[in-house]
Structures are given as C-alpha cells and as structure tokens.
Amino acid sequence: MEKQTRTSEFSQRRNDNLYLYTKGNQYSLDGENYIGEYHIDGITPRTGPVPSPNSIDLGRVYTNKDHYVYDKLFSFDVPINSTTQPKPYIYRPTEQAYANVYDLRYFVEKINDERSYAIEIDANQFGLIGKKNGIDGGLYLSATVKWKLTGNIDDISTLNQLELQQASIKIPTILYSIKNFTEFARITFV
C-alpha cells in the first residue's frame, strides 16, 4: 500500500509541475556536485523526488572540496537559504507601458557557468533577488533594460540597442537573448 501511495504521490507531483531535477551546479551532496531528482522539505532541498526516510539533505555548491572540508571541520555547514530558481518570463507590454513610452525589462544570468544564458524574469522576481524566497543574488547576475515601445522606428531601434549594450556589461549573454531591437514597437509617424 505504501509503495502505491508513494507512486501516486510521485505522479501527482509530476502532474502539478512540482517534479524537480537538477543538472548540477545547484546543490551538493557531501561537498560533491549533485545531479538528480530532489524535493524541497520546508525550505531544505533533499535527495529524491518525494520525501522519504532515505532522503539526504543537500547543501550549497562548493567550488573547492577543501572549502567543504573546512566548513565541516568548523561546523560552518549552514543549510541553504530559502532561495528559488529564476522562472523565465515572456514579456508582454501593457497598454499603460505603451502610454508611458518606455517599460522596464528584467534579466538574470547564472554566474560562472559557461552553459548559462540571460533569462528574462518578471518584476516580482527581480524585486526579491537576494531576499528570502527570492533568486540568490550571489549566484546570479542581474540587469534592467529600459525598453522603448513607441516613437520613430530608428529612435526605438537605436535606443533599445544601446540599452542592451549597457546591460551586457553586467550580463554578457543578454545580446543573444534579444535580437529584435524593435520588438513590441508601436511606430508613430510625424
């Protein structure tokens, strides 16, 4: 009976998009990079797709095994803060944004990961960077882009391109994320 309950709970978690899997560089298990299924128990990430007596607490990622050993020796192994992963956001300007001519767009990129790329996030996630239940400000670079929405097509293109170039100082891959500088533009003719 317990196995059937566990299986149905696993299926339910998958159906609710609560199934969690890390490809690495997110958590560690005994100081080693952890790749595999995990779940969140309260605020603590643990091994396995669902809670079980065999689940093991996951820790923060260590870039050097010696740091893990040091933390263990001196009891500095603190549980991971309650942070979340960025959730990609599909930007859609509102009528109010068009009326204001400009709108802010928000981006993050994971630090020190050559497979990482700029991800657009919403204002709520951006406001919680570095805070409880927000994106870890120590693991992610962040930038805002003031996006011009209305006006002359040449002005829109030039200003948006300049904004992205400025943001690329903080997030180098942002220029790969947006290639159309007149995206969402409403052209006005004078």
TIRO-2110 file (N, C-alpha, C; in Angstrom, 1 decimal):
// TIRO-2110
0.8, -1.2, 0.0, N, 1, A
0.0, 0.0, 0.0, CA, 1, A
0.9, 1.3, 0.0, C, 1, A
2.0, 1.2, 0.8, N, 2, A
2.8, 2.4, 0.9, CA, 2, A
3.5, 2.7, -0.4, C, 2, A
3.9, 1.7, -1.2, N, 3, A
4.5, 1.9, -2.5, CA, 3, A
3.5, 2.5, -3.5, C, 3, A
2.2, 2.0, -3.4, N, 4, A
1.2, 2.6, -4.3, CA, 4, A
1.0, 4.0, -4.0, C, 4, A
0.9, 4.4, -2.7, N, 5, A
0.7, 5.8, -2.3, CA, 5, A
1.9, 6.6, -2.7, C, 5, A
3.1, 6.1, -2.5, N, 6, A
4.3, 6.9, -2.9, CA, 6, A
4.3, 7.1, -4.5, C, 6, A
3.9, 6.0, -5.2, N, 7, A
3.9, 6.2, -6.7, CA, 7, A
2.8, 7.2, -7.1, C, 7, A
1.6, 7.2, -6.5, N, 8, A
0.6, 8.1, -6.9, CA, 8, A
1.0, 9.5, -6.5, C, 8, A
1.7, 9.7, -5.3, N, 9, A
2.2, 11.0, -4.9, CA, 9, A
3.3, 11.5, -5.9, C, 9, A
4.1, 10.6, -6.4, N, 10, A
5.1, 10.9, -7.4, CA, 10, A
4.5, 11.4, -8.6, C, 10, A
3.5, 10.6, -9.1, N, 11, A
2.7, 11.0, -10.3, CA, 11, A
2.0, 12.3, -10.1, C, 11, A
1.4, 12.5, -9.0, N, 12, A
0.8, 13.8, -8.7, CA, 12, A
1.7, 15.0, -8.8, C, 12, A
2.9, 14.8, -8.2, N, 13, A
3.9, 15.8, -8.2, CA, 13, A
4.3, 16.2, -9.6, C, 13, A
4.5, 15.1, -10.4, N, 14, A
4.9, 15.3, -11.8, CA, 14, A
3.8, 16.1, -12.6, C, 14, A
2.5, 15.7, -12.3, N, 15, A
1.4, 16.4, -13.0, CA, 15, A
1.3, 17.8, -12.6, C, 15, A
1.6, 18.2, -11.3, N, 16, A
1.5, 19.5, -10.8, CA, 16, A
2.7, 20.4, -11.1, C, 16, A
3.6, 19.8, -11.9, N, 17, A
4.9, 20.5, -12.3, CA, 17, A
5.8, 20.8, -11.0, C, 17, A
5.6, 19.9, -10.0, N, 18, A
6.4, 20.0, -8.8, CA, 18, A
7.6, 19.1, -8.9, C, 18, A
7.8, 18.3, -10.0, N, 19, A
8.9, 17.4, -10.1, CA, 19, A
10.1, 18.3, -10.3, C, 19, A
11.1, 18.0, -9.5, N, 20, A
12.4, 18.8, -9.5, CA, 20, A
13.6, 17.9, -9.9, C, 20, A
14.4, 18.5, -10.7, N, 21, A
15.6, 17.8, -11.2, CA, 21, A
16.7, 18.8, -11.4, C, 21, A
17.9, 18.5, -11.0, N, 22, A
19.0, 19.4, -11.2, CA, 22, A
20.0, 18.8, -12.1, C, 22, A
20.5, 19.5, -13.0, N, 23, A
21.6, 19.1, -13.9, CA, 23, A
23.0, 19.4, -13.3, C, 23, A
23.0, 19.9, -12.1, N, 24, A
24.3, 20.2, -11.5, CA, 24, A
24.5, 21.7, -11.2, C, 24, A
25.5, 22.0, -10.4, N, 25, A
25.9, 23.4, -10.1, CA, 25, A
24.7, 24.1, -9.4, C, 25, A
23.9, 23.4, -8.7, N, 26, A
22.8, 24.0, -7.9, CA, 26, A
22.9, 23.6, -6.5, C, 26, A
23.2, 22.3, -6.2, N, 27, A
23.3, 21.8, -4.9, CA, 27, A
24.5, 20.8, -4.8, C, 27, A
24.9, 20.5, -3.6, N, 28, A
26.0, 19.5, -3.4, CA, 28, A
25.5, 18.4, -2.4, C, 28, A
26.1, 17.2, -2.6, N, 29, A
25.8, 16.1, -1.6, CA, 29, A
27.2, 15.8, -1.1, C, 29, A
27.4, 16.0, 0.2, N, 30, A
28.7, 15.8, 0.8, CA, 30, A
29.8, 16.5, 0.1, C, 30, A
29.5, 17.7, -0.3, N, 31, A
30.5, 18.5, -1.0, CA, 31, A
30.7, 18.3, -2.4, C, 31, A
30.1, 17.2, -3.0, N, 32, A
30.2, 16.9, -4.4, CA, 32, A
29.0, 17.4, -5.2, C, 32, A
29.2, 17.9, -6.4, N, 33, A
28.1, 18.4, -7.2, CA, 33, A
27.0, 17.3, -7.3, C, 33, A
25.8, 17.7, -7.0, N, 34, A
24.7, 16.8, -7.1, CA, 34, A
23.9, 16.9, -8.4, C, 34, A
23.7, 15.8, -9.1, N, 35, A
22.9, 15.8, -10.3, CA, 35, A
21.8, 14.7, -10.0, C, 35, A
20.5, 15.1, -10.2, N, 36, A
19.5, 14.2, -10.0, CA, 36, A
18.2, 14.8, -9.5, C, 36, A
17.3, 13.9, -9.1, N, 37, A
16.0, 14.3, -8.6, CA, 37, A
16.1, 14.9, -7.1, C, 37, A
15.3, 15.9, -6.8, N, 38, A
15.3, 16.4, -5.4, CA, 38, A
13.9, 16.9, -5.1, C, 38, A
13.7, 17.2, -3.9, N, 39, A
12.4, 17.8, -3.5, CA, 39, A
12.7, 18.8, -2.4, C, 39, A
11.8, 19.7, -2.1, N, 40, A
12.0, 20.7, -1.1, CA, 40, A
11.2, 20.3, 0.1, C, 40, A
11.8, 20.1, 1.3, N, 41, A
11.2, 19.8, 2.5, CA, 41, A
11.2, 21.0, 3.4, C, 41, A
10.1, 21.7, 3.4, N, 42, A
10.1, 23.0, 4.1, CA, 42, A
10.9, 24.0, 3.3, C, 42, A
12.1, 24.3, 3.7, N, 43, A
13.0, 25.2, 2.9, CA, 43, A
14.3, 24.4, 2.6, C, 43, A
14.4, 23.2, 2.9, N, 44, A
15.6, 22.4, 2.7, CA, 44, A
15.5, 21.5, 1.5, C, 44, A
16.4, 21.6, 0.5, N, 45, A
16.4, 20.7, -0.6, CA, 45, A
16.9, 19.3, -0.1, C, 45, A
16.3, 18.2, -0.5, N, 46, A
16.7, 16.9, -0.1, CA, 46, A
16.7, 16.0, -1.4, C, 46, A
17.4, 14.9, -1.3, N, 47, A
17.5, 14.0, -2.4, CA, 47, A
16.2, 13.2, -2.6, C, 47, A
16.0, 12.8, -3.9, N, 48, A
14.8, 12.0, -4.2, CA, 48, A
13.6, 12.9, -4.6, C, 48, A
12.7, 12.3, -5.4, N, 49, A
11.6, 13.1, -6.0, CA, 49, A
10.5, 13.4, -4.9, C, 49, A
10.4, 12.6, -3.9, N, 50, A
9.4, 12.8, -2.8, CA, 50, A
10.1, 12.5, -1.5, C, 50, A
9.5, 13.1, -0.4, N, 51, A
10.1, 12.8, 0.9, CA, 51, A
10.1, 11.4, 1.3, C, 51, A
11.2, 10.9, 1.9, N, 52, A
11.3, 9.6, 2.3, CA, 52, A
12.3, 9.5, 3.5, C, 52, A
12.3, 8.4, 4.2, N, 53, A
13.3, 8.3, 5.3, CA, 53, A
14.7, 8.2, 4.8, C, 53, A
14.9, 7.9, 3.5, N, 54, A
16.2, 7.7, 2.9, CA, 54, A
16.7, 9.0, 2.3, C, 54, A
15.9, 10.1, 2.3, N, 55, A
16.3, 11.4, 1.7, CA, 55, A
17.4, 12.0, 2.5, C, 55, A
18.4, 12.6, 1.8, N, 56, A
19.5, 13.2, 2.4, CA, 56, A
19.5, 14.7, 2.1, C, 56, A
19.8, 15.6, 3.1, N, 57, A
19.9, 17.0, 2.9, CA, 57, A
20.9, 17.3, 1.9, C, 57, A
20.6, 18.3, 1.0, N, 58, A
21.6, 18.8, 0.0, CA, 58, A
22.1, 20.1, 0.6, C, 58, A
23.4, 20.4, 0.2, N, 59, A
24.0, 21.6, 0.7, CA, 59, A
24.3, 22.6, -0.4, C, 59, A
25.0, 23.6, -0.1, N, 60, A
25.3, 24.6, -1.1, CA, 60, A
26.4, 24.1, -2.0, C, 60, A
26.6, 24.6, -3.1, N, 61, A
27.7, 24.2, -4.1, CA, 61, A
29.0, 24.7, -3.6, C, 61, A
30.0, 23.8, -3.7, N, 62, A
31.4, 24.2, -3.3, CA, 62, A
32.2, 24.2, -4.6, C, 62, A
33.0, 25.3, -4.8, N, 63, A
33.9, 25.3, -6.0, CA, 63, A
35.2, 24.6, -5.7, C, 63, A
35.4, 24.4, -4.4, N, 64, A
36.7, 23.7, -4.0, CA, 64, A
36.3, 22.8, -2.9, C, 64, A
36.7, 21.5, -3.0, N, 65, A
36.5, 20.5, -2.0, CA, 65, A
37.0, 20.8, -0.6, C, 65, A
38.2, 21.6, -0.6, N, 66, A
38.8, 22.0, 0.6, CA, 66, A
37.9, 22.9, 1.4, C, 66, A
37.1, 23.7, 0.8, N, 67, A
36.1, 24.6, 1.5, CA, 67, A
35.1, 23.8, 2.2, C, 67, A
34.6, 22.7, 1.5, N, 68, A
33.6, 21.8, 2.2, CA, 68, A
34.2, 21.2, 3.4, C, 68, A
35.4, 20.7, 3.3, N, 69, A
36.1, 20.0, 4.4, CA, 69, A
36.3, 21.0, 5.6, C, 69, A
36.7, 22.3, 5.2, N, 70, A
36.9, 23.3, 6.3, CA, 70, A
35.5, 23.6, 7.0, C, 70, A
34.5, 23.8, 6.2, N, 71, A
33.1, 24.0, 6.8, CA, 71, A
32.7, 22.9, 7.7, C, 71, A
32.9, 21.7, 7.3, N, 72, A
32.6, 20.5, 8.1, CA, 72, A
33.4, 20.5, 9.4, C, 72, A
34.7, 20.7, 9.3, N, 73, A
35.5, 20.7, 10.5, CA, 73, A
35.1, 21.8, 11.5, C, 73, A
34.7, 22.9, 11.0, N, 74, A
34.4, 24.0, 11.9, CA, 74, A
32.9, 24.3, 12.0, C, 74, A
32.1, 23.4, 11.6, N, 75, A
30.6, 23.4, 11.7, CA, 75, A
30.1, 24.7, 11.1, C, 75, A
30.6, 25.1, 9.9, N, 76, A
30.0, 26.2, 9.2, CA, 76, A
29.0, 25.7, 8.1, C, 76, A
28.7, 24.5, 8.1, N, 77, A
27.8, 23.9, 7.1, CA, 77, A
26.4, 24.4, 7.4, C, 77, A
26.0, 25.6, 6.9, N, 78, A
24.7, 26.1, 7.2, CA, 78, A
23.7, 25.7, 6.1, C, 78, A
22.5, 25.4, 6.5, N, 79, A
21.5, 25.0, 5.4, CA, 79, A
21.4, 26.1, 4.4, C, 79, A
21.0, 25.7, 3.2, N, 80, A
20.8, 26.6, 2.1, CA, 80, A
19.7, 27.6, 2.5, C, 80, A
19.9, 28.9, 2.2, N, 81, A
18.9, 29.8, 2.4, CA, 81, A
17.7, 29.5, 1.5, C, 81, A
16.5, 30.0, 1.9, N, 82, A
15.4, 29.7, 1.1, CA, 82, A
15.4, 30.6, -0.1, C, 82, A
16.0, 30.1, -1.2, N, 83, A
16.1, 30.8, -2.4, CA, 83, A
15.4, 30.0, -3.5, C, 83, A
15.0, 30.6, -4.6, N, 84, A
14.4, 29.9, -5.7, CA, 84, A
15.2, 30.1, -7.0, C, 84, A
14.9, 29.3, -7.9, N, 85, A
15.5, 29.4, -9.3, CA, 85, A
14.7, 30.4, -10.1, C, 85, A
15.3, 31.2, -11.0, N, 86, A
14.5, 32.1, -11.8, CA, 86, A
13.6, 31.4, -12.7, C, 86, A
12.4, 31.9, -12.8, N, 87, A
11.4, 31.3, -13.7, CA, 87, A
11.3, 32.2, -15.0, C, 87, A
11.6, 31.7, -16.1, N, 88, A
11.6, 32.6, -17.3, CA, 88, A
10.2, 33.2, -17.5, C, 88, A
10.2, 34.4, -18.0, N, 89, A
9.0, 35.3, -18.1, CA, 89, A
8.9, 35.7, -19.6, C, 89, A
7.8, 35.6, -20.2, N, 90, A
7.6, 36.1, -21.5, CA, 90, A
7.0, 37.5, -21.4, C, 90, A
7.8, 38.4, -21.8, N, 91, A
7.4, 39.8, -21.7, CA, 91, A
6.3, 40.2, -22.7, C, 91, A
5.3, 40.8, -22.2, N, 92, A
4.2, 41.4, -23.0, CA, 92, A
3.8, 42.8, -22.4, C, 92, A
4.1, 43.8, -23.2, N, 93, A
3.9, 45.2, -22.7, CA, 93, A
2.4, 45.4, -22.5, C, 93, A
2.1, 46.2, -21.5, N, 94, A
0.7, 46.6, -21.2, CA, 94, A
0.3, 47.9, -21.9, C, 94, A
-0.9, 48.2, -22.0, N, 95, A
-1.3, 49.5, -22.6, CA, 95, A
-0.8, 50.6, -21.8, C, 95, A
-0.6, 50.5, -20.5, N, 96, A
0.0, 51.5, -19.7, CA, 96, A
1.4, 51.7, -20.1, C, 96, A
2.1, 50.6, -20.4, N, 97, A
3.5, 50.7, -20.8, CA, 97, A
3.7, 51.5, -22.1, C, 97, A
2.8, 51.2, -23.0, N, 98, A
2.8, 52.0, -24.3, CA, 98, A
2.5, 53.4, -24.1, C, 98, A
1.6, 53.7, -23.2, N, 99, A
1.3, 55.1, -22.9, CA, 99, A
2.5, 55.8, -22.2, C, 99, A
3.3, 55.1, -21.5, N, 100, A
4.5, 55.7, -20.8, CA, 100, A
5.7, 55.7, -21.8, C, 100, A
5.6, 55.2, -23.0, N, 101, A
6.6, 55.2, -24.0, CA, 101, A
7.7, 54.1, -23.7, C, 101, A
8.1, 54.0, -22.4, N, 102, A
9.1, 53.0, -22.0, CA, 102, A
8.6, 52.0, -21.0, C, 102, A
9.2, 50.9, -20.9, N, 103, A
8.9, 49.9, -19.9, CA, 103, A
10.2, 49.3, -19.5, C, 103, A
10.3, 48.8, -18.2, N, 104, A
11.5, 48.1, -17.7, CA, 104, A
11.3, 46.6, -18.0, C, 104, A
12.5, 46.0, -18.4, N, 105, A
12.6, 44.6, -18.6, CA, 105, A
13.7, 44.1, -17.7, C, 105, A
13.6, 42.9, -17.1, N, 106, A
14.5, 42.4, -16.1, CA, 106, A
15.1, 41.1, -16.6, C, 106, A
16.4, 40.9, -16.3, N, 107, A
17.2, 39.8, -16.8, CA, 107, A
18.1, 39.3, -15.7, C, 107, A
18.4, 38.0, -15.6, N, 108, A
19.4, 37.4, -14.8, CA, 108, A
20.2, 36.4, -15.6, C, 108, A
21.4, 36.1, -15.1, N, 109, A
22.2, 35.0, -15.6, CA, 109, A
23.0, 34.4, -14.5, C, 109, A
23.2, 33.1, -14.5, N, 110, A
23.9, 32.4, -13.5, CA, 110, A
25.4, 32.7, -13.7, C, 110, A
26.1, 32.9, -12.6, N, 111, A
27.5, 33.3, -12.5, CA, 111, A
28.3, 32.0, -12.7, C, 111, A
29.5, 32.2, -13.4, N, 112, A
30.5, 31.1, -13.5, CA, 112, A
29.9, 29.8, -14.1, C, 112, A
29.0, 29.9, -15.1, N, 113, A
28.5, 28.7, -15.7, CA, 113, A
28.5, 29.0, -17.2, C, 113, A
29.4, 28.4, -17.9, N, 114, A
29.5, 28.7, -19.4, CA, 114, A
28.3, 28.2, -20.2, C, 114, A
27.5, 27.3, -19.6, N, 115, A
26.3, 26.9, -20.2, CA, 115, A
25.1, 27.8, -19.9, C, 115, A
25.3, 28.8, -19.1, N, 116, A
24.3, 29.7, -18.7, CA, 116, A
24.0, 30.8, -19.8, C, 116, A
22.8, 31.3, -19.7, N, 117, A
22.4, 32.4, -20.7, CA, 117, A
21.5, 33.3, -19.9, C, 117, A
21.3, 34.5, -20.5, N, 118, A
20.4, 35.5, -19.9, CA, 118, A
19.0, 35.0, -20.0, C, 118, A
18.3, 35.1, -18.8, N, 119, A
16.9, 34.8, -18.7, CA, 119, A
16.1, 36.0, -18.4, C, 119, A
15.0, 36.2, -19.1, N, 120, A
14.1, 37.4, -18.7, CA, 120, A
13.2, 36.9, -17.6, C, 120, A
13.0, 37.7, -16.6, N, 121, A
12.2, 37.4, -15.4, CA, 121, A
11.2, 38.6, -15.2, C, 121, A
10.2, 38.4, -14.4, N, 122, A
9.2, 39.5, -14.1, CA, 122, A
9.7, 40.4, -13.0, C, 122, A
9.0, 41.5, -12.8, N, 123, A
9.4, 42.5, -11.8, CA, 123, A
9.3, 41.9, -10.4, C, 123, A
8.4, 41.0, -10.1, N, 124, A
8.3, 40.4, -8.8, CA, 124, A
9.5, 39.7, -8.4, C, 124, A
10.0, 38.8, -9.4, N, 125, A
11.2, 38.0, -9.1, CA, 125, A
12.4, 38.9, -9.0, C, 125, A
12.5, 40.0, -9.8, N, 126, A
13.6, 40.9, -9.7, CA, 126, A
13.7, 41.6, -8.4, C, 126, A
12.5, 42.0, -7.9, N, 127, A
12.4, 42.7, -6.6, CA, 127, A
12.8, 41.8, -5.4, C, 127, A
12.8, 40.5, -5.6, N, 128, A
13.2, 39.6, -4.5, CA, 128, A
14.6, 39.0, -4.6, C, 128, A
15.4, 39.5, -5.6, N, 129, A
16.7, 39.0, -5.7, CA, 129, A
17.5, 39.3, -4.4, C, 129, A
18.1, 38.3, -3.9, N, 130, A
18.9, 38.4, -2.6, CA, 130, A
18.1, 38.4, -1.4, C, 130, A
16.8, 38.2, -1.5, N, 131, A
15.9, 38.2, -0.3, CA, 131, A
15.3, 36.8, -0.1, C, 131, A
14.7, 36.6, 1.1, N, 132, A
14.1, 35.3, 1.4, CA, 132, A
13.1, 34.9, 0.3, C, 132, A
13.2, 33.6, -0.1, N, 133, A
12.3, 33.1, -1.2, CA, 133, A
12.5, 33.8, -2.5, C, 133, A
13.6, 34.5, -2.7, N, 134, A
13.9, 35.1, -4.0, CA, 134, A
15.1, 34.4, -4.7, C, 134, A
15.5, 35.0, -5.8, N, 135, A
16.7, 34.4, -6.5, CA, 135, A
17.9, 34.8, -5.7, C, 135, A
18.9, 33.9, -5.6, N, 136, A
20.1, 34.1, -4.9, CA, 136, A
21.0, 35.1, -5.7, C, 136, A
21.2, 36.3, -5.0, N, 137, A
22.0, 37.3, -5.6, CA, 137, A
23.4, 37.0, -5.7, C, 137, A
23.9, 36.0, -5.0, N, 138, A
25.3, 35.6, -5.0, CA, 138, A
25.5, 34.6, -6.2, C, 138, A
24.5, 34.0, -6.7, N, 139, A
24.7, 33.1, -7.8, CA, 139, A
24.2, 33.6, -9.2, C, 139, A
23.5, 34.7, -9.2, N, 140, A
23.0, 35.3, -10.4, CA, 140, A
23.4, 36.8, -10.6, C, 140, A
23.8, 37.1, -11.8, N, 141, A
24.0, 38.5, -12.2, CA, 141, A
22.6, 39.0, -12.6, C, 141, A
22.4, 40.3, -12.4, N, 142, A
21.1, 40.9, -12.8, CA, 142, A
21.2, 42.2, -13.5, C, 142, A
20.2, 42.5, -14.3, N, 143, A
20.3, 43.8, -15.0, CA, 143, A
18.8, 44.2, -15.4, C, 143, A
18.6, 45.5, -15.5, N, 144, A
17.3, 46.0, -16.0, CA, 144, A
17.6, 46.7, -17.4, C, 144, A
16.6, 46.7, -18.2, N, 145, A
16.7, 47.3, -19.5, CA, 145, A
15.5, 48.2, -19.7, C, 145, A
15.7, 49.5, -20.0, N, 146, A
14.7, 50.4, -20.2, CA, 146, A
14.3, 50.3, -21.7, C, 146, A
13.2, 49.7, -22.0, N, 147, A
12.8, 49.3, -23.3, CA, 147, A
11.8, 50.3, -23.9, C, 147, A
12.2, 51.0, -25.0, N, 148, A
11.4, 52.0, -25.7, CA, 148, A
10.4, 51.2, -26.5, C, 148, A
9.1, 51.7, -26.4, N, 149, A
8.0, 51.0, -27.0, CA, 149, A
7.3, 51.8, -28.2, C, 149, A
7.3, 53.1, -28.1, N, 150, A
6.7, 53.9, -29.1, CA, 150, A
7.6, 55.0, -29.6, C, 150, A
7.3, 55.4, -30.8, N, 151, A
8.1, 56.5, -31.4, CA, 151, A
8.6, 56.2, -32.8, C, 151, A
9.6, 56.9, -33.2, N, 152, A
10.2, 56.7, -34.6, CA, 152, A
10.9, 55.4, -34.6, C, 152, A
10.8, 54.6, -35.6, N, 153, A
11.4, 53.3, -35.7, CA, 153, A
13.0, 53.4, -35.5, C, 153, A
13.6, 54.4, -36.1, N, 154, A
15.1, 54.5, -35.9, CA, 154, A
15.5, 54.8, -34.5, C, 154, A
14.7, 55.7, -33.8, N, 155, A
15.0, 56.0, -32.4, CA, 155, A
14.8, 54.8, -31.5, C, 155, A
13.7, 54.1, -31.8, N, 156, A
13.4, 52.9, -31.0, CA, 156, A
14.5, 51.9, -31.1, C, 156, A
14.9, 51.6, -32.3, N, 157, A
16.0, 50.6, -32.6, CA, 157, A
17.3, 51.0, -31.9, C, 157, A
17.7, 52.3, -32.1, N, 158, A
18.9, 52.8, -31.6, CA, 158, A
19.0, 52.7, -30.1, C, 158, A
17.9, 53.3, -29.5, N, 159, A
17.9, 53.4, -28.0, CA, 159, A
17.8, 52.0, -27.4, C, 159, A
17.0, 51.1, -27.9, N, 160, A
17.0, 49.7, -27.3, CA, 160, A
18.3, 49.0, -27.5, C, 160, A
18.9, 49.2, -28.6, N, 161, A
20.3, 48.5, -28.8, CA, 161, A
21.3, 49.1, -27.8, C, 161, A
21.3, 50.4, -27.6, N, 162, A
22.2, 51.0, -26.6, CA, 162, A
21.9, 50.5, -25.2, C, 162, A
20.6, 50.3, -24.9, N, 163, A
20.2, 49.8, -23.5, CA, 163, A
20.8, 48.4, -23.3, C, 163, A
20.6, 47.6, -24.4, N, 164, A
21.1, 46.2, -24.3, CA, 164, A
22.6, 46.1, -24.2, C, 164, A
23.3, 47.0, -24.9, N, 165, A
24.8, 47.1, -24.8, CA, 165, A
25.2, 47.5, -23.4, C, 165, A
24.5, 48.4, -22.8, N, 166, A
24.8, 48.8, -21.4, CA, 166, A
24.6, 47.6, -20.5, C, 166, A
23.5, 46.9, -20.7, N, 167, A
23.1, 45.8, -19.8, CA, 167, A
24.1, 44.6, -20.0, C, 167, A
24.7, 44.6, -21.2, N, 168, A
25.7, 43.5, -21.5, CA, 168, A
27.0, 43.6, -20.7, C, 168, A
27.2, 44.8, -20.1, N, 169, A
28.3, 45.0, -19.2, CA, 169, A
28.1, 44.1, -17.9, C, 169, A
26.9, 44.0, -17.5, N, 170, A
26.6, 43.2, -16.3, CA, 170, A
26.3, 41.7, -16.7, C, 170, A
25.5, 41.6, -17.8, N, 171, A
25.1, 40.2, -18.3, CA, 171, A
25.6, 40.1, -19.7, C, 171, A
26.8, 39.5, -19.9, N, 172, A
27.3, 39.4, -21.3, CA, 172, A
26.5, 38.7, -22.3, C, 172, A
25.7, 37.7, -22.0, N, 173, A
24.9, 37.0, -23.0, CA, 173, A
23.5, 37.6, -23.3, C, 173, A
23.3, 38.8, -22.7, N, 174, A
21.9, 39.4, -22.9, CA, 174, A
21.7, 39.7, -24.4, C, 174, A
22.8, 40.0, -25.1, N, 175, A
22.7, 40.4, -26.6, CA, 175, A
22.2, 39.2, -27.4, C, 175, A
22.4, 37.9, -26.8, N, 176, A
21.9, 36.7, -27.5, CA, 176, A
20.4, 36.5, -27.2, C, 176, A
19.9, 37.1, -26.2, N, 177, A
18.6, 36.8, -25.8, CA, 177, A
17.6, 37.7, -26.6, C, 177, A
17.9, 38.9, -27.0, N, 178, A
17.1, 39.7, -27.7, CA, 178, A
17.8, 40.2, -29.0, C, 178, A
17.3, 39.8, -30.1, N, 179, A
17.9, 40.2, -31.4, CA, 179, A
17.1, 41.3, -32.1, C, 179, A
15.9, 41.4, -31.8, N, 180, A
15.0, 42.4, -32.5, CA, 180, A
14.8, 43.6, -31.6, C, 180, A
15.5, 44.7, -32.0, N, 181, A
15.5, 45.9, -31.1, CA, 181, A
14.2, 46.7, -31.2, C, 181, A
13.4, 46.3, -32.2, N, 182, A
12.1, 47.0, -32.3, CA, 182, A
10.9, 46.1, -31.9, C, 182, A
11.3, 45.0, -31.2, N, 183, A
10.3, 44.1, -30.7, CA, 183, A
9.2, 44.8, -29.9, C, 183, A
7.9, 44.6, -30.1, N, 184, A
6.8, 45.2, -29.5, CA, 184, A
6.6, 46.7, -29.8, C, 184, A
7.3, 47.2, -30.7, N, 185, A
7.3, 48.6, -31.0, CA, 185, A
5.9, 49.0, -31.7, C, 185, A
5.5, 50.2, -31.3, N, 186, A
4.3, 50.9, -32.0, CA, 186, A
4.9, 52.1, -32.6, C, 186, A
5.0, 52.1, -33.9, N, 187, A
5.7, 53.2, -34.7, CA, 187, A
4.7, 54.4, -34.8, C, 187, A
5.3, 55.5, -34.5, N, 188, A
4.5, 56.8, -34.8, CA, 188, A
5.1, 57.5, -35.9, C, 188, A
4.3, 58.1, -36.7, N, 189, A
4.8, 58.8, -37.9, CA, 189, A
4.5, 60.3, -37.6, C, 189, A
5.6, 61.1, -37.8, N, 190, A
5.4, 62.6, -37.6, CA, 190, A
5.6, 63.3, -38.9, C, 190, A
END
